[in-house]
Amino acid sequence: MNRVLSLSFAALSCGAVSLLATGASAQAADPPLDETKLGPFVVKSSDVGVHVTSLAILPSLSPDLEDVIVRGVVRRDMELSGMFRVIGDDKAPPGLYSFDDPVDVDEWKKVGAEVIVKVAARKNKAGKIEVMGLAYFLNVGKEPVYEKKLVVDPKDVRETAHRITDALLGAITGTDGGFASHMIFSGKWGKNRRIFSMDADGHDLKPRTTADDTALAPVWSPNALSFYYVLSKNYAPFKLYREDKPVKLNFDGSIYSVAFDKDGKKLAVAVSEGLKSVIYVGNPDGTEMKPVSKTELATRPIFSPTGKLAWVGGGVGKRSTRRIYVDGKAISPAGFVASAPTFCDTEDGVRIVYSVEVGGDRRDLVMSDEKGHGIVRLTQNMGSNTYPACSPDGRLLAFFSTRKKEKGIYMMNLQRWKTTKVSTQYGESLQWGPLPPPKVSFSGNIKKLRDAQKDQPKSDEPKKDEPKKDEPKSDEPARKTVPKKDI
């Protein structure tokens, strides 16, 4: 593969924006696009028109590293979730906060807590780590709605803390969280690109490929134990790899990207054929592959939780525009160059999120259902926003952004629209997947909360005599609020 074709592929992998400079020039001369087609701009609704639950995470006075890690991870996860007002440590009432000390529910209620979480960890005589998690829902009473104690190896403390968070979210909201997960993406390294991975909270960033080659389009394997990507050595055609081993596929052209369905029973492959590209679908071992795309160019396939297949498609002409297709039908607004689709299994149903060009070398994120209906705009006038990836629980959306001249990975709650910076890393082809299932259960002893949750405040006005809550300000501009349901 010569350098020109290699660069053409880079353009495809970076969003299938334009393969021909002449096409880009022609589009630049077009009149301004009608951005109303992108739908209304939705923003956070945490302060107006909706009650937001105040959550307290008990402080810890323990100097033990494992205790510091567990509490720090859980607190960070709860903040990133965007679901709560997390009460500051400076508001903690005087009291005892060691591993075995009881929780003074009445005192925490006085500072405005509606949910109380206690997590702690300590090393036992055998060198193992005892981890404990408790959650109190004040509308239920003084008994914990979640209680779990378990013993883990020291190397598993951080993962255990994330799983405790997920279980606590399950106890509080009825749906487990998705923080026991990891992200993977392609990032610049000198003149090349490498694959990097990190935990969902930005911890443990590490390179997964060598610095000598160009590696793009990573995806987690169906069993969450490994990852796939495409790799080019010395501008040779891109081939599919799993970890550091090549995967044989019966295609002569460059492999642009691959995707697995939810159950790992189908494989989709985007492959070059002459000056065009085609998406094939077949068995996960690469057999019985059949073409499914009809557009001249087709790349970046991805399956929805319901089994539908999306990709970026378009023509090769100067005036062609890349659009998002789902099962062969264009669902993104006409006239906008679209790229990087992903699916989110949200509380409101399956949604597709992708980026669109809006001029000035900027891209914004939009979301709709799988048919393109109900489109809304997730970002506007906040730099360039690209490569969305959804959390395993469907509540959060991660993406790259250049907002406020602070490049990085940002995380948005898809109910409150609160956005938080997670990492300073910047790249392309962001993917978010769960960790392999744990060896022990984290379900704990969970009490039913339905009756208590019916008593949650639902007024559009803040509660009277409610103490002022601590919450970092969102970096989204103040716009029309879209009311959302209570947590």
C-alpha positions as CSV (number, residue, x, y, z in Angstrom):
1,M,0.0,0.0,0.0
2,N,1.6,3.3,-1.0
3,R,1.7,6.4,1.1
4,V,-1.2,8.1,-0.8
5,L,-3.6,5.1,-0.1
6,S,-2.4,5.0,3.5
7,L,-3.3,8.7,4.0
8,S,-6.6,8.1,2.3
9,F,-7.3,5.4,4.8
10,A,-6.3,7.7,7.6
11,A,-8.9,10.1,6.4
12,L,-11.5,7.3,6.5
13,S,-10.6,6.2,9.9
14,C,-10.7,9.7,11.3
15,G,-14.4,10.0,10.4
16,A,-14.8,9.3,6.6
17,V,-14.8,13.1,6.1
18,S,-13.3,13.4,2.7
19,L,-10.9,11.4,0.5
20,L,-10.4,14.1,-2.1
21,A,-9.1,17.6,-1.6
22,T,-11.3,18.8,-4.5
23,G,-14.4,17.5,-2.7
24,A,-13.4,19.3,0.4
25,S,-12.9,22.6,-1.6
26,A,-16.3,22.2,-3.3
27,Q,-18.0,21.7,0.1
28,A,-16.2,24.7,1.5
29,A,-17.8,26.9,-1.2
30,D,-21.3,25.7,-0.3
31,P,-23.7,28.1,1.6
32,P,-23.9,27.6,5.4
33,L,-25.7,24.5,6.5
34,D,-29.1,24.6,8.2
35,E,-28.1,23.5,11.6
36,T,-31.7,23.4,12.8
37,K,-31.7,19.9,11.1
38,L,-29.5,18.8,14.0
39,G,-32.3,19.2,16.4
40,P,-32.6,21.2,19.7
41,F,-29.6,21.7,21.8
42,V,-30.2,19.8,25.1
43,V,-28.2,20.8,28.2
44,K,-27.9,19.9,31.8
45,S,-31.0,20.2,33.9
46,S,-29.4,19.7,37.3
47,D,-30.3,23.1,38.8
48,V,-33.7,24.0,37.3
49,G,-36.8,22.1,36.9
50,V,-35.7,18.8,38.5
51,H,-34.8,17.5,41.9
52,V,-31.2,16.1,42.1
53,T,-30.4,13.6,44.9
54,S,-27.8,14.7,47.4
55,L,-25.3,11.9,48.1
56,A,-22.8,11.7,51.0
57,I,-19.8,9.5,50.9
58,L,-18.4,9.1,54.4
59,P,-14.9,10.4,54.9
60,S,-12.1,8.1,56.1
61,L,-9.4,8.8,58.6
62,S,-7.5,5.6,57.8
63,P,-3.9,5.9,56.5
64,D,-4.1,2.5,54.9
65,L,-3.5,2.7,51.1
66,E,-6.2,0.2,50.3
67,D,-8.8,2.3,52.2
68,V,-7.7,5.5,50.4
69,I,-7.9,3.8,47.0
70,V,-11.4,2.3,47.6
71,R,-13.0,5.5,48.9
72,G,-11.2,7.6,46.3
73,V,-12.4,5.4,43.4
74,V,-16.0,5.3,44.6
75,R,-16.2,9.0,45.2
76,R,-14.7,9.7,41.7
77,D,-17.1,7.3,40.1
78,M,-20.1,8.9,41.8
79,E,-19.0,12.4,40.7
80,L,-18.4,11.2,37.1
81,S,-21.8,9.6,37.0
82,G,-23.4,13.0,36.9
83,M,-26.4,11.7,38.8
84,F,-25.9,13.3,42.2
85,R,-24.9,16.3,44.1
86,V,-22.0,14.8,46.0
87,I,-21.7,16.5,49.4
88,G,-18.2,17.9,50.1
89,D,-16.0,16.4,52.8
90,D,-15.9,19.7,54.6
91,K,-19.6,19.3,55.4
92,A,-19.1,16.0,57.2
93,P,-20.4,16.1,60.8
94,P,-18.0,15.2,63.6
95,G,-17.9,11.5,64.4
96,L,-16.1,8.2,64.1
97,Y,-15.3,6.9,60.6
98,S,-13.3,3.7,61.0
99,F,-14.0,0.4,59.3
100,D,-16.4,-0.9,62.0
101,D,-17.9,2.3,63.2
102,P,-21.7,2.7,62.7
103,V,-23.1,5.4,60.4
104,D,-24.8,8.3,62.2
105,V,-27.7,8.7,59.8
106,D,-29.4,11.5,61.7
107,E,-26.4,13.8,61.6
108,W,-25.9,13.3,57.9
109,K,-29.5,14.0,57.3
110,K,-29.0,17.4,59.0
111,V,-26.4,18.4,56.3
112,G,-28.8,17.6,53.5
113,A,-27.9,14.0,52.6
114,E,-30.6,11.9,51.0
115,V,-28.3,8.9,50.2
116,I,-25.4,7.9,52.4
117,V,-22.6,5.7,51.2
118,K,-19.9,4.2,53.3
119,V,-17.0,2.2,51.7
120,A,-13.9,1.0,53.5
121,A,-11.0,-1.4,53.1
122,R,-8.4,-3.0,55.3
123,K,-5.7,-5.7,55.1
124,N,-6.3,-8.9,57.1
125,K,-3.8,-11.2,58.7
126,A,-3.6,-13.3,55.6
127,G,-2.5,-10.3,53.4
128,K,-5.9,-10.1,51.7
129,I,-8.0,-7.0,51.5
130,E,-11.4,-6.8,53.2
131,V,-13.7,-4.4,51.4
132,M,-17.0,-3.2,52.7
133,G,-19.8,-1.2,51.1
134,L,-23.0,0.2,52.6
135,A,-25.7,2.5,51.3
136,Y,-28.6,4.2,53.2
137,F,-31.6,5.7,51.6
138,L,-33.0,8.1,54.1
139,N,-36.6,7.6,52.9
140,V,-36.3,4.0,53.9
141,G,-34.9,4.5,57.3
142,K,-31.8,3.8,59.3
143,E,-31.1,0.3,57.9
144,P,-28.8,0.0,54.9
145,V,-30.4,-0.7,51.5
146,Y,-27.2,-2.2,50.3
147,E,-24.6,-4.1,52.4
148,K,-21.7,-6.1,51.1
149,K,-18.4,-7.4,52.5
150,L,-15.9,-9.4,50.6
151,V,-12.2,-10.4,50.6
152,V,-10.0,-9.8,47.5
153,D,-6.4,-9.9,46.5
154,P,-4.4,-6.5,46.8
155,K,-4.1,-6.3,43.0
156,D,-7.9,-6.3,42.6
157,V,-8.7,-3.4,45.0
158,R,-9.3,-0.8,42.3
159,E,-11.5,-3.1,40.2
160,T,-13.4,-4.1,43.3
161,A,-14.0,-0.4,44.2
162,H,-15.5,0.1,40.7
163,R,-17.7,-2.9,41.1
164,I,-18.8,-1.7,44.5
165,T,-19.8,1.6,42.8
166,D,-21.8,-0.3,40.2
167,A,-23.6,-2.3,42.8
168,L,-24.3,0.8,44.9
169,L,-25.8,2.5,41.9
170,G,-28.0,-0.5,41.4
171,A,-29.2,-0.3,44.9
172,I,-29.9,3.4,44.7
173,T,-31.4,3.7,41.2
174,G,-32.5,0.1,40.3
175,T,-29.9,-0.2,37.5
176,D,-26.2,-1.2,38.1
177,G,-23.6,1.2,37.0
178,G,-20.9,0.7,34.3
179,F,-17.7,1.8,35.9
180,A,-16.1,-1.7,36.0
181,S,-15.1,-1.1,32.5
182,H,-12.3,0.2,30.3
183,M,-11.7,2.4,27.2
184,I,-9.5,1.9,24.2
185,F,-8.5,4.3,21.5
186,S,-5.9,5.2,18.9
187,G,-3.6,8.1,19.7
188,K,-0.6,9.9,18.1
189,W,2.9,8.7,18.9
190,G,5.5,10.6,16.9
191,K,4.6,10.1,13.2
192,N,2.6,6.9,14.0
193,R,-0.5,6.0,15.9
194,R,-0.6,3.5,18.8
195,I,-3.5,1.8,20.6
196,F,-3.9,2.9,24.2
197,S,-6.3,1.6,27.0
198,M,-7.3,3.0,30.3
199,D,-9.9,2.5,33.1
200,A,-13.2,4.2,32.7
201,D,-12.1,6.9,35.3
202,G,-8.9,7.6,33.3
203,H,-6.6,5.6,35.5
204,D,-4.0,3.1,34.3
205,L,-3.3,4.6,30.8
206,K,-1.0,2.2,28.9
207,P,0.1,1.6,25.3
208,R,-1.1,-1.7,23.8
209,T,0.9,-1.6,20.5
210,T,4.5,-0.8,19.5
211,A,5.6,2.7,18.5
212,D,7.0,1.5,15.1
213,D,3.8,0.8,13.3
214,T,0.4,2.5,12.6
215,A,-2.4,1.0,14.6
216,L,-6.0,2.2,14.2
217,A,-9.7,1.4,14.9
218,P,-9.5,-0.7,18.1
219,V,-12.5,-2.7,19.4
220,W,-12.9,-4.9,22.5
221,S,-13.4,-8.6,21.9
222,P,-16.9,-10.0,22.7
223,N,-15.5,-11.8,25.8
224,A,-13.9,-8.5,27.0
225,L,-10.6,-10.3,27.5
226,S,-8.7,-8.9,24.5
227,F,-9.0,-6.4,21.7
228,Y,-8.8,-6.2,17.9
229,Y,-7.4,-3.4,15.7
230,V,-6.0,-2.8,12.2
231,L,-2.2,-2.4,11.7
232,S,0.1,-1.2,8.9
233,K,3.8,-1.8,8.8
234,N,5.8,0.5,6.6
235,Y,2.7,1.7,4.7
236,A,1.7,-1.9,3.8
237,P,-2.0,-2.7,3.6
238,F,-3.8,-2.6,6.9
239,K,-4.4,-6.0,8.4
240,L,-6.5,-7.2,11.3
241,Y,-4.7,-8.1,14.6
242,R,-5.9,-9.5,17.9
243,E,-3.5,-8.3,20.6
244,D,-0.1,-8.8,18.8
245,K,-1.2,-11.7,16.6
246,P,-2.5,-11.2,13.0
247,V,-6.0,-12.5,12.2
248,K,-6.4,-14.1,8.8
249,L,-9.3,-12.8,6.7
250,N,-9.9,-13.7,3.1
251,F,-9.6,-10.2,1.7
252,D,-6.9,-8.7,-0.4
253,G,-7.5,-5.0,0.3
254,S,-6.9,-3.0,3.5
255,I,-9.1,-3.8,6.4
256,Y,-10.5,-0.5,7.7
257,S,-12.3,-1.6,10.8
258,V,-14.3,-4.4,12.4
259,A,-17.2,-4.8,14.8
260,F,-18.8,-7.7,16.7
261,D,-22.5,-7.9,17.6
262,K,-23.7,-8.0,21.2
263,D,-23.5,-11.8,21.4
264,G,-20.2,-12.2,19.5
265,K,-22.0,-14.3,16.8
266,K,-21.5,-11.9,13.9
267,L,-18.5,-10.0,12.6
268,A,-18.7,-6.9,10.3
269,V,-15.6,-5.9,8.3
270,A,-15.0,-2.7,6.3
271,V,-12.5,-3.5,3.5
272,S,-11.1,-1.6,0.5
273,E,-12.0,-2.8,-3.0
274,G,-10.2,-0.7,-5.6
275,L,-11.2,2.9,-4.9
276,K,-14.3,1.9,-3.0
277,S,-14.9,0.2,0.3
278,V,-17.5,-2.5,1.3
279,I,-18.8,-3.8,4.5
280,Y,-19.2,-7.6,4.9
281,V,-20.9,-9.5,7.6
282,G,-20.4,-13.1,8.5
283,N,-19.2,-15.5,11.2
284,P,-16.9,-14.2,14.0
285,D,-14.1,-16.4,12.6
286,G,-14.3,-14.6,9.2
287,T,-16.1,-17.3,7.3
288,E,-19.3,-16.9,5.2
289,M,-18.7,-13.2,4.7
290,K,-21.4,-11.4,2.6
291,P,-21.5,-7.8,1.4
292,V,-24.2,-5.7,2.9
293,S,-23.4,-2.1,2.0
294,K,-24.7,-0.5,-1.2
295,T,-22.9,2.9,-1.1
296,E,-19.6,3.4,-3.0
297,L,-17.8,4.0,0.3
298,A,-18.7,2.2,3.5
299,T,-16.6,2.1,6.7
300,R,-16.8,2.1,10.5
301,P,-19.4,-0.6,11.0
302,I,-21.0,-1.0,14.5
303,F,-23.9,-3.2,15.7
304,S,-26.7,-1.9,17.9
305,P,-27.9,-3.8,21.0
306,T,-30.9,-4.8,19.0
307,G,-28.8,-6.3,16.2
308,K,-29.0,-3.5,13.6
309,L,-25.9,-2.6,11.7
310,A,-24.8,1.0,11.3
311,W,-21.9,2.4,9.2
312,V,-20.6,5.5,7.5
313,G,-21.5,5.6,3.8
314,G,-21.3,7.8,0.8
315,G,-20.1,8.3,-2.8
316,V,-16.7,9.1,-4.3
317,G,-17.8,12.2,-6.2
318,K,-16.8,15.8,-5.5
319,R,-20.2,16.6,-4.1
320,S,-20.8,13.5,-2.1
321,T,-21.6,13.6,1.6
322,R,-20.9,10.9,4.1
323,R,-24.0,9.9,6.1
324,I,-24.8,7.4,8.8
325,Y,-26.7,4.3,7.5
326,V,-28.6,1.8,9.7
327,D,-29.4,-1.4,8.0
328,G,-28.9,0.2,4.6
329,K,-31.0,3.4,5.2
330,A,-29.6,6.8,5.7
331,I,-30.6,8.2,9.1
332,S,-28.4,11.3,9.5
333,P,-29.5,14.7,8.2
334,A,-28.8,15.3,4.5
335,G,-26.0,17.8,3.7
336,F,-24.0,17.2,6.9
337,V,-20.8,15.1,6.8
338,A,-21.3,12.5,9.5
339,S,-19.0,10.0,11.1
340,A,-18.1,7.7,14.1
341,P,-21.5,6.2,15.0
342,T,-22.1,4.4,18.3
343,F,-25.1,3.0,20.0
344,C,-26.3,3.6,23.6
345,D,-28.8,1.4,25.4
346,T,-30.2,4.2,27.5
347,E,-33.0,4.3,30.0
348,D,-35.2,5.8,27.3
349,G,-34.4,3.1,24.7
350,V,-31.6,2.5,22.2
351,R,-30.1,5.7,20.8
352,I,-27.5,6.3,18.1
353,V,-24.9,9.0,18.6
354,Y,-22.5,10.3,15.9
355,S,-20.5,13.4,15.0
356,V,-21.3,15.9,12.2
357,E,-19.2,18.7,10.6
358,V,-20.5,22.1,11.4
359,G,-17.9,24.3,9.8
360,G,-14.7,26.0,11.0
361,D,-13.0,22.6,11.4
362,R,-15.5,21.7,14.2
363,R,-17.7,18.7,14.8
364,D,-20.6,18.3,17.1
365,L,-22.4,15.3,18.5
366,V,-26.1,14.5,17.8
367,M,-28.3,11.7,19.0
368,S,-31.5,10.1,17.7
369,D,-33.3,6.7,17.8
370,E,-32.2,4.0,15.4
371,K,-34.4,5.3,12.6
372,G,-33.1,8.9,12.9
373,H,-36.2,10.2,14.7
374,G,-36.2,12.5,17.6
375,I,-32.8,14.0,16.8
376,V,-31.2,16.2,19.4
377,R,-27.9,18.1,19.6
378,L,-25.6,17.2,22.4
379,T,-22.8,19.8,21.9
380,Q,-22.7,23.3,20.4
381,N,-20.1,26.1,20.4
382,M,-17.8,24.0,22.6
383,G,-14.9,23.2,20.3
384,S,-14.8,20.1,18.2
385,N,-16.4,16.9,19.6
386,T,-15.7,13.5,18.1
387,Y,-15.7,9.7,18.4
388,P,-18.5,9.1,21.0
389,A,-18.5,5.9,23.0
390,C,-21.2,4.7,25.4
391,S,-20.8,3.2,28.8
392,P,-21.9,-0.4,29.4
393,D,-24.9,0.7,31.4
394,G,-26.0,3.3,28.8
395,R,-26.0,6.2,31.2
396,L,-22.8,7.9,30.1
397,L,-21.3,9.1,26.8
398,A,-17.5,9.5,26.5
399,F,-16.0,11.5,23.6
400,F,-12.9,13.5,22.5
401,S,-13.3,17.3,22.7
402,T,-11.2,20.4,22.3
403,R,-13.6,22.6,24.3
404,K,-12.0,25.6,26.1
405,K,-8.7,24.7,24.4
406,E,-8.4,21.8,26.8
407,K,-8.2,18.7,24.7
408,G,-9.2,15.5,26.3
409,I,-11.7,12.8,26.9
410,Y,-15.0,14.1,28.4
411,M,-17.9,12.2,29.9
412,M,-21.6,13.3,29.6
413,N,-24.6,12.0,31.6
414,L,-27.4,11.3,29.1
415,Q,-30.1,12.3,31.6
416,R,-28.8,15.4,33.2
417,W,-26.3,16.3,30.3
418,K,-23.7,17.2,32.9
419,T,-20.2,17.0,31.3
420,T,-16.9,16.3,33.1
421,K,-13.3,15.9,31.8
422,V,-11.9,12.5,32.5
423,S,-8.5,12.5,30.8
424,T,-6.1,14.8,28.9
425,Q,-5.7,12.1,26.2
426,Y,-6.8,12.9,22.7
427,G,-7.1,10.6,19.7
428,E,-9.7,8.8,17.6
429,S,-11.8,5.6,17.5
430,L,-12.8,5.6,21.2
431,Q,-14.4,2.4,22.4
432,W,-15.9,1.6,25.9
433,G,-16.5,-1.9,27.1
434,P,-17.1,-3.9,30.3
435,L,-14.4,-5.7,32.2
436,P,-14.7,-9.5,32.2
437,P,-17.3,-10.8,34.7
438,P,-16.1,-10.9,38.4
439,K,-15.4,-14.2,40.1
440,V,-17.6,-13.2,43.1
441,S,-21.0,-11.6,43.4
442,F,-21.4,-7.9,44.3
443,S,-25.2,-8.0,44.6
444,G,-25.1,-7.7,48.4
445,N,-28.2,-7.5,50.6
446,I,-30.4,-5.0,48.7
447,K,-33.7,-3.9,50.1
448,K,-36.6,-2.9,47.8
449,L,-36.7,0.9,47.2
450,R,-39.8,1.3,45.1
451,D,-42.1,2.5,47.8
452,A,-39.4,4.8,49.2
453,Q,-38.6,6.2,45.7
454,K,-42.3,7.1,45.3
455,D,-41.7,9.6,48.1
456,Q,-38.8,11.4,46.3
457,P,-39.5,15.1,45.7
458,K,-40.8,15.7,42.2
459,S,-41.5,19.4,42.4
460,D,-39.9,21.7,39.8
461,E,-38.9,24.0,42.7
462,P,-36.1,23.2,45.2
463,K,-37.2,22.0,48.6
464,K,-37.7,24.6,51.2
465,D,-35.0,24.9,53.8
466,E,-32.8,22.7,51.7
467,P,-29.1,23.3,52.4
468,K,-27.1,24.6,49.5
469,K,-25.4,21.7,47.8
470,D,-21.8,21.4,46.5
471,E,-21.5,20.6,42.8
472,P,-18.9,21.5,40.2
473,K,-20.4,23.8,37.5
474,S,-21.0,22.2,34.2
475,D,-18.9,23.5,31.3
476,E,-22.0,23.5,29.0
477,P,-23.4,27.0,28.1
478,A,-26.6,28.0,29.8
479,R,-29.5,27.3,27.4
480,K,-33.1,26.2,27.5
481,T,-33.5,23.5,30.1
482,V,-35.1,20.1,29.2
483,P,-36.7,18.7,32.3
484,K,-35.8,15.2,33.2
485,K,-37.2,12.6,35.5
486,D,-36.0,12.1,39.0
487,I,-33.2,9.7,39.9
